[in-house]
Amino acid sequence: MSNNYQKPSIVKVGHPLYTKHGSSAQSYHFVRSEIEGVSVSDLAEKYGSPLFVFSEKVLREKYRQASTAISRVYPNFSFGWSYKTNYLNEICKVFHSEGAIAEVVSQFEYEKARALGLSGKQIIYNGPYKPLESLRRAVSEGAQIHVDHFQEIEDLEKIASELGTRITIGIRVNLNVGIYPIWSRFGFNLESGQAWAAVQRIVLSSKLRLGGVHSHIGTFILDASAYGRTCSILTEFIQRIETLTGYPLEFLDLGGGFASQSHLKGTYQPPEVAVPRVEDYAAEIGKELGWLAGREPSTKLFMELGRHLVDDAGFLITSVVADKLLPDGRRAYVLDAGVNLLYTATWYKFKVELDRESQGAMEPSTLFGPLCMNIDIVDDAIMLPRLARYQRLILSPVGAYNVTQSMQFIQYRPAIVMIREDGNVILIRRADTLDDINRMESC
């Protein structure tokens, strides 16, 4: 008989799962014992917990669905896979095998894309900071470069003089289409006239040639019509540019921002706000860009989808390592995965599935991570039945940004596996060890 005693407490709960008698009206129905036919228990026992798991099948399905939807409204179209969203080699290889080029925002990502076998001409180079040596390499290798500020225009003119060539570039613009916050820190603002001033600066340069326009209105856009408004405004801007230059632009890059099947926390996304279908986004784009798609030669359309393509393919298996009662009476569980691995937990409420049916009354619970940090909260308001120690939870979707923004802080970063379409499981990144951490120290 256990001598451990926990003081009972009474907590007022306003939750639909509770009846007027205080008992659970239904059991927890989110249960997942396998991922793509592979046992969650087997995965954790072989590769450890926590464990990131990716589905190759979902990656390819998401890519093909999005590619088909956009190609139907704009045939001269190509994806630039957003490396910052998830730059694991095997993830990138899947999308490149489907036909995507690379979209990178740093010297590191550019070098990674080249190391994966892509040529410079298969890379779109974005971002607010492109070191001069990296920019010089990108120019010499024929990458598609989108300028972010006036100093970068000067850098490119310097490189053009060194190489004795004229460089074709794109210009990134930001604009207000009713999506907030407005991503005004990237590129040149349209409404203030800054973007037009940058266009004139490029057109007057003997070293540069303007090849296209790039815009990215934000992330997790739940209003598909925002893309229609963006394309409508950019149509006028492009026509104005072409009147000035006397030639048609070669490309238009609409960035990314399509939502995944995740859910923003709290007021950011009320329950009645649904994620648009990819066909909804595509329809808005096609409605406004038919004139570009129909002319000869048509202007190339690029999209830089990241979250929409990879998020739903990612799962995180984590285990309950302890439970306790908080002073207010809520049940709290300590998991072996926290914000060190789930950076996006600040904004997104993950789907939480149990590895098996759990009986008992539902109670308000909090999920903490393993870090010695008060902010390490995976979910601060979830109704759960009583969970057993070492019971496994499966969190999803976690494929976007969590791996690239994970950090070795207090805990080692875990292993990452991919379940192939044929059901085979491969280790695509092993867990960190102390040797990995110490290797970069000089003494």
C-alpha positions in Angstrom: 0.0 0.0 0.0 1.4 3.4 -1.0 2.1 6.0 1.7 2.1 8.9 -0.8 -0.7 11.3 0.1 -2.1 14.1 -2.1 -4.4 16.6 -0.5 -7.8 16.5 -2.3 -9.0 19.7 -3.9 -12.1 21.0 -5.6 -11.9 22.8 -8.8 -14.7 24.6 -10.5 -14.8 23.4 -14.1 -16.8 25.1 -16.9 -16.3 22.5 -19.6 -18.7 20.7 -21.8 -17.3 17.3 -20.9 -18.6 17.7 -17.4 -22.2 17.0 -16.4 -24.1 18.8 -13.6 -23.0 16.0 -11.3 -19.4 16.8 -11.9 -18.5 13.5 -13.7 -17.2 13.1 -17.3 -19.9 13.0 -20.0 -17.6 11.2 -22.4 -14.2 9.6 -22.6 -11.1 11.0 -24.2 -11.4 10.0 -27.9 -8.1 11.0 -29.3 -6.1 7.7 -29.4 -3.3 6.7 -31.7 -1.5 3.5 -31.3 0.4 3.7 -34.6 1.7 6.1 -37.2 1.4 5.0 -40.8 1.0 1.4 -39.7 4.0 1.4 -37.4 3.4 0.9 -33.7 4.1 4.0 -31.5 5.4 1.7 -28.8 7.8 0.0 -31.1 9.1 3.3 -32.4 9.7 4.7 -29.0 11.3 1.5 -27.7 13.7 1.4 -30.6 14.6 5.0 -31.1 13.8 6.5 -27.7 11.4 9.1 -26.3 10.9 11.9 -27.2 11.0 11.1 -30.9 10.1 13.1 -34.1 8.4 11.0 -36.7 7.7 12.1 -40.3 5.5 10.4 -42.9 6.9 10.3 -46.4 3.4 9.5 -47.7 1.9 12.6 -46.2 4.8 14.8 -47.5 4.2 13.6 -51.1 0.4 13.8 -50.8 0.5 17.4 -49.6 2.9 18.4 -52.3 1.0 16.8 -55.1 -2.3 18.2 -53.9 -1.0 21.7 -53.7 0.9 21.5 -57.0 -2.2 20.2 -58.8 -4.4 22.9 -57.4 -2.1 25.8 -58.4 -1.1 24.3 -61.8 -4.8 24.1 -62.8 -5.2 27.9 -62.4 -1.6 28.8 -63.4 0.2 26.2 -65.5 3.6 27.9 -65.7 4.2 27.4 -62.0 6.9 26.0 -59.7 7.4 25.4 -56.0 10.5 26.7 -54.1 10.7 24.5 -51.0 11.1 26.7 -48.0 14.3 25.4 -46.3 13.8 27.4 -43.1 10.6 25.5 -42.4 12.4 22.1 -42.2 15.8 21.6 -43.7 16.4 18.0 -42.8 18.1 16.4 -45.7 15.5 13.6 -46.2 12.7 16.1 -46.1 14.3 18.3 -48.7 15.1 15.3 -50.9 11.4 14.3 -50.9 10.3 17.7 -52.1 13.1 18.0 -54.7 12.3 14.6 -56.1 8.7 15.9 -56.6 10.0 18.8 -58.6 10.5 21.6 -56.1 13.5 23.9 -56.3 15.0 25.5 -53.1 14.0 28.7 -51.5 16.6 29.8 -49.0 17.1 32.8 -46.7 20.7 32.5 -45.5 24.2 31.6 -46.5 23.8 28.4 -44.4 20.7 27.3 -46.3 22.2 28.2 -49.7 25.2 26.0 -48.9 22.9 23.2 -47.7 20.9 23.3 -51.0 24.1 23.2 -53.0 25.4 20.3 -50.9 22.2 18.4 -51.7 23.0 18.6 -55.4 21.0 21.5 -56.5 22.6 24.0 -58.9 22.6 27.7 -58.3 19.9 28.1 -61.0 17.6 25.8 -58.9 17.8 28.2 -55.9 15.7 31.3 -54.9 17.8 33.4 -52.6 15.7 35.5 -50.2 16.3 37.1 -46.8 17.4 40.4 -45.2 21.0 39.4 -44.7 23.1 37.9 -47.6 26.8 38.1 -46.8 28.8 39.6 -49.6 30.8 36.4 -50.2 27.6 34.4 -50.3 25.9 36.9 -52.6 28.9 36.7 -54.9 28.7 32.9 -55.1 25.0 33.0 -55.8 25.5 35.5 -58.6 28.3 33.4 -60.2 26.2 30.3 -59.9 23.0 31.8 -61.5 20.7 31.8 -58.4 17.5 33.9 -58.5 18.2 36.7 -56.0 15.5 38.9 -54.5 16.8 42.1 -53.0 15.6 43.2 -49.6 17.1 46.7 -49.2 19.0 49.4 -51.0 22.4 48.4 -49.6 21.9 45.0 -51.2 21.3 46.7 -54.5 24.7 48.4 -54.0 26.3 45.1 -53.1 25.0 43.5 -56.3 26.3 46.4 -58.4 29.7 46.0 -56.9 29.6 42.2 -57.7 28.4 42.9 -61.2 31.4 45.2 -61.8 33.8 42.6 -60.4 32.4 39.9 -62.6 31.9 42.1 -65.7 28.3 41.1 -66.1 24.8 42.4 -65.7 22.7 40.7 -63.0 19.0 40.0 -63.3 17.3 40.3 -59.9 14.0 40.3 -58.2 12.6 42.8 -55.8 10.8 42.0 -52.6 7.9 44.2 -51.7 5.6 44.4 -48.7 2.0 45.7 -48.8 -1.1 46.0 -46.8 -3.8 43.5 -47.8 -5.7 43.4 -44.5 -3.5 40.7 -42.9 -2.1 41.7 -39.5 0.6 42.0 -38.4 1.8 43.4 -41.7 5.2 41.9 -42.6 6.7 45.4 -43.2 10.3 44.6 -42.1 11.1 42.6 -45.3 11.6 44.2 -48.7 10.4 47.6 -49.9 7.0 49.1 -48.9 4.5 49.5 -51.7 2.1 52.1 -50.2 4.8 54.6 -49.1 6.4 54.6 -52.6 9.6 53.0 -51.4 9.1 50.0 -53.7 8.7 52.2 -56.7 11.8 54.1 -55.8 13.7 50.8 -55.6 12.3 49.8 -59.0 13.5 53.1 -60.5 16.9 52.7 -58.8 17.3 49.2 -60.4 16.1 50.2 -63.8 18.5 53.2 -64.0 21.4 50.9 -63.1 23.7 49.8 -65.9 24.7 46.8 -63.8 21.3 45.3 -62.9 18.2 44.2 -64.7 14.8 43.8 -63.0 13.5 40.3 -63.7 10.6 39.9 -61.3 8.6 40.8 -58.1 8.4 38.9 -54.9 5.9 39.3 -52.0 5.2 37.3 -48.9 2.2 38.6 -46.9 2.7 36.5 -43.8 2.3 33.1 -42.2 -0.7 30.8 -41.4 -3.1 32.9 -43.5 -6.7 31.9 -42.8 -8.2 34.3 -45.3 -7.8 32.9 -48.7 -9.1 36.1 -50.3 -6.0 37.9 -49.1 -4.1 36.2 -51.9 -6.7 37.6 -54.4 -6.2 41.1 -52.9 -2.4 40.7 -53.1 -2.5 39.6 -56.7 -4.8 42.4 -57.6 -2.5 45.0 -56.1 0.6 43.4 -57.6 -1.0 43.3 -61.0 -1.2 47.1 -61.1 2.4 47.3 -59.8 3.7 44.9 -62.4 1.9 46.7 -65.2 3.5 50.0 -64.0 6.9 48.4 -64.0 6.5 46.9 -67.5 5.5 50.3 -68.8 8.7 51.7 -67.4 11.0 48.9 -68.5 9.4 48.2 -71.9 9.7 44.5 -71.4 7.6 41.8 -69.6 8.8 40.6 -66.2 10.1 37.0 -66.2 8.6 35.9 -62.8 6.3 36.6 -59.9 7.0 35.0 -56.5 4.0 35.0 -54.1 5.9 33.5 -51.2 4.0 31.1 -48.9 1.7 31.5 -45.9 -0.9 28.8 -46.6 -2.1 27.3 -43.3 -1.7 23.7 -42.2 -4.2 21.7 -40.1 -2.8 23.1 -36.9 -4.7 25.5 -34.7 -3.7 28.9 -33.4 -4.2 29.4 -29.7 -7.0 31.4 -28.1 -8.2 34.5 -29.9 -5.9 34.1 -32.8 -8.2 31.5 -34.2 -11.7 31.0 -32.8 -13.2 27.5 -33.2 -15.5 28.7 -36.1 -12.5 29.8 -38.2 -11.6 26.9 -40.4 -8.4 26.3 -42.4 -9.0 27.0 -46.1 -8.5 24.2 -48.7 -5.5 24.6 -50.9 -8.0 24.8 -53.8 -9.4 28.0 -52.1 -6.1 29.7 -52.1 -5.4 28.6 -55.7 -8.7 29.9 -56.9 -8.0 33.4 -55.5 -4.6 33.5 -57.2 -6.0 32.2 -60.5 -8.9 34.7 -60.5 -6.5 37.7 -60.5 -3.5 36.4 -62.4 -5.2 35.0 -65.5 -3.8 37.8 -67.6 -0.2 36.8 -66.6 -0.8 33.1 -67.2 -2.4 33.7 -70.6 0.1 35.9 -72.3 2.9 34.6 -74.4 5.4 34.0 -73.0 3.6 33.7 -69.7 5.3 35.0 -66.6 6.7 32.3 -64.3 4.9 31.9 -61.0 6.7 30.7 -57.9 5.3 29.8 -54.6 7.4 29.1 -51.5 5.1 26.9 -49.4 6.6 25.4 -46.3 4.2 24.9 -43.3 1.4 23.8 -45.6 3.5 21.0 -47.1 5.4 19.6 -44.1 3.5 20.4 -40.9 0.9 17.7 -41.2 3.5 15.1 -41.9 5.3 15.5 -38.5 4.5 13.9 -35.2 6.3 14.0 -31.8 6.1 11.0 -29.5 6.6 12.0 -25.9 6.2 10.3 -22.5 4.8 11.2 -19.2 7.6 11.2 -16.6 5.7 12.6 -13.6 2.4 14.0 -12.5 1.5 16.4 -9.7 -1.2 18.7 -8.4 -0.8 22.4 -8.8 -1.9 24.8 -6.0 -5.1 25.6 -7.8 -6.0 21.9 -8.0 -5.2 21.3 -11.6 -3.5 18.1 -12.6 -0.1 18.7 -14.2 2.0 16.2 -16.2 5.7 16.5 -16.8 6.7 15.3 -20.3 10.1 14.4 -21.7 9.6 17.0 -24.5 9.1 20.7 -24.0 9.6 24.1 -25.7 13.2 23.1 -26.5 11.7 20.9 -29.2 8.3 22.6 -29.7 9.1 26.3 -30.3 5.8 26.8 -32.0 3.9 25.8 -28.8 3.8 29.5 -28.0 1.3 30.1 -30.8 -0.2 26.7 -31.7 -2.3 24.3 -29.8 -1.3 20.8 -30.8 -3.5 17.8 -31.2 -2.8 15.5 -28.2 -3.4 11.8 -28.7 -2.9 9.0 -26.2 -1.2 5.7 -27.2 -4.0 3.8 -25.6 -7.5 4.1 -24.1 -7.4 5.7 -20.7 -10.4 5.3 -18.4 -11.5 7.7 -15.7 -13.1 11.1 -15.3 -11.7 14.0 -17.4 -10.0 16.7 -15.5 -8.4 20.0 -16.4 -4.7 19.4 -16.9 -1.5 21.2 -17.9 1.4 19.6 -19.9 4.8 20.8 -18.8 8.1 20.0 -20.5 11.2 18.7 -18.8 13.1 22.0 -18.7 14.0 23.8 -15.5 12.2 26.9 -16.9 8.8 28.3 -15.8 7.9 29.0 -19.4 8.2 25.3 -20.5 4.5 24.7 -21.1 3.3 22.5 -24.0 -0.4 23.0 -23.2 -1.8 24.9 -20.3 -5.5 24.0 -20.7 -6.5 20.5 -21.8 -9.0 18.1 -20.5 -7.5 14.6 -20.0 -8.3 11.4 -18.1 -5.7 10.4 -15.5 -2.5 9.4 -17.3 -0.1 6.7 -16.1 3.6 7.4 -15.7 5.5 6.6 -18.9 2.3 6.6 -20.9 3.0 8.0 -24.3 1.4 11.0 -26.0 1.5 11.8 -29.7 1.5 15.5 -30.6 0.7 16.8 -34.1 1.1 18.5 -36.4 4.7 19.5 -35.6 6.5 19.2 -38.9 7.0 22.9 -39.5 9.7 24.9 -37.8 9.9 22.8 -34.6 12.9 20.8 -35.9 14.8 23.8 -37.4 14.1 25.9 -34.3 14.8 23.2 -31.7 17.7 23.7 -29.4 20.1 21.8 -27.3 19.1 23.5 -24.0 19.2 21.4 -20.8 18.2 18.3 -22.7 19.8 16.6 -25.7 17.9 16.9 -29.0 16.2 13.5 -29.8 16.3 11.2 -32.8 14.2 11.8 -35.9 12.8 9.1 -38.1 10.9 8.9 -41.4 8.4 6.2 -42.2 8.8 5.5 -45.9 5.9 4.9 -48.3 6.6 1.2 -48.2 6.4 1.1 -44.4 10.1 0.9 -43.6 11.4 3.2 -40.9 14.7 5.0 -41.4 16.7 7.1 -39.0 17.2 10.5 -40.6 18.9 12.2 -37.7 20.3 10.5 -34.6 19.9 11.9 -31.1 22.6 14.3 -29.8 25.3 13.1 -27.5 27.7 14.8 -25.2 30.5 14.3 -27.8 28.4 16.4 -30.3 28.1 19.2 -27.8 31.7 19.2 -26.8 33.2 18.7 -30.3 32.9 22.4 -31.2 34.5 23.7 -28.0 38.1 24.7 -28.3 39.3 23.6 -24.9 
